[in-house]
Amino acid sequence: MRYIYSFIIGAALALASVFIHSSLAPYGLALSLVSTVAGIWSIGRTWGGRAYKSVAAIAWLVVTVRAGFPGFGQEFLIEGTPIGISLINLGVLCLLLAVLLPA
């Protein structure tokens, strides 16, 4: 059950990051990256396992990659602007940091 919760929390963190990253640049991007690291790190701190953090990180990647592709109306949630590209690139680095940090 904790794996499912980890997946849901990771997806919720990614959804919040996607919606916040482009607001009030560059503070929205910084807030989304810091909250991603803190949220995924706290999963490992709460349940004591790197596997749970990895599941949350995979969920974060799935949601953000999907948000970078066009939807049914050809809309993009993560655009190809420097802020959007930074969210994806720095987000992966933040995921690695959050997963590798000791709990």
C-alpha positions as CSV (number, residue, x, y, z in Angstrom):
1,M,0.0,0.0,0.0
2,R,2.9,2.3,0.7
3,Y,4.1,1.9,-2.9
4,I,0.7,3.2,-4.1
5,Y,0.8,6.1,-1.7
6,S,4.3,6.9,-2.9
7,F,3.2,6.9,-6.5
8,I,0.3,9.1,-5.8
9,I,2.4,11.6,-3.8
10,G,5.0,11.7,-6.5
11,A,2.3,12.3,-9.1
12,A,0.8,15.1,-7.0
13,L,4.2,16.7,-6.6
14,A,4.7,16.6,-10.3
15,L,1.3,18.0,-11.1
16,A,1.9,20.9,-8.7
17,S,5.3,21.5,-10.2
18,V,3.9,21.6,-13.7
19,F,1.3,24.2,-12.7
20,I,3.6,26.3,-10.6
21,H,6.8,26.3,-12.6
22,S,5.9,29.1,-15.1
23,S,4.2,31.4,-12.6
24,L,6.3,34.4,-11.4
25,A,9.5,33.2,-13.1
26,P,12.1,32.2,-11.8
27,Y,10.5,31.9,-8.3
28,G,7.9,29.4,-9.4
29,L,10.5,27.2,-10.9
30,A,12.6,27.3,-7.7
31,L,9.6,26.7,-5.5
32,S,8.6,23.6,-7.6
33,L,12.1,22.2,-7.5
34,V,12.5,22.7,-3.8
35,S,9.1,21.2,-3.0
36,T,9.9,18.2,-5.2
37,V,13.1,17.5,-3.3
38,A,11.5,18.1,0.1
39,G,8.5,16.0,-0.8
40,I,10.3,13.0,-2.1
41,W,12.9,13.1,0.6
42,S,10.1,13.2,3.2
43,I,8.6,10.0,1.7
44,G,11.8,8.2,2.5
45,R,12.0,9.8,5.9
46,T,8.5,8.8,6.8
47,W,8.6,5.2,5.6
48,G,12.3,4.5,5.7
49,G,13.1,3.2,2.3
50,R,14.8,4.3,-0.8
51,A,12.4,2.1,-2.8
52,Y,9.5,4.4,-1.9
53,K,11.4,7.4,-2.9
54,S,12.3,5.7,-6.2
55,V,8.6,5.0,-6.9
56,A,7.7,8.6,-6.2
57,A,10.5,9.8,-8.5
58,I,9.3,7.5,-11.3
59,A,5.8,8.9,-10.9
60,W,7.1,12.4,-11.0
61,L,9.0,11.6,-14.3
62,V,5.9,10.0,-15.8
63,V,3.7,13.0,-15.1
64,T,6.2,15.7,-16.2
65,V,7.1,13.8,-19.4
66,R,3.4,13.5,-20.3
67,A,2.9,17.2,-19.6
68,G,5.6,18.0,-22.1
69,F,3.8,16.2,-24.9
70,P,0.8,17.8,-26.7
71,G,-2.7,17.0,-25.4
72,F,-5.9,16.4,-27.3
73,G,-6.3,20.1,-28.1
74,Q,-2.6,20.4,-29.0
75,E,-1.8,22.3,-25.8
76,F,1.4,21.9,-23.9
77,L,1.6,22.2,-20.1
78,I,5.4,22.4,-20.2
79,E,6.4,24.6,-23.0
80,G,9.8,24.7,-24.8
81,T,10.8,27.9,-23.1
82,P,13.9,28.1,-20.9
83,I,11.7,27.8,-17.8
84,G,10.0,24.6,-19.1
85,I,13.3,23.0,-20.2
86,S,14.8,23.9,-16.9
87,L,12.0,22.2,-15.1
88,I,12.6,19.0,-16.9
89,N,16.4,19.1,-16.7
90,L,16.8,20.4,-13.2
91,G,13.9,18.3,-12.1
92,V,15.8,15.1,-13.0
93,L,18.8,16.3,-11.0
94,C,16.6,17.1,-8.1
95,L,15.1,13.7,-8.2
96,L,18.5,12.1,-8.1
97,L,19.4,14.3,-5.2
98,A,16.2,13.4,-3.3
99,V,16.5,9.7,-3.9
100,L,20.2,9.6,-3.0
101,L,20.0,11.7,0.2
102,P,20.0,9.6,3.3
103,A,16.7,9.4,5.1
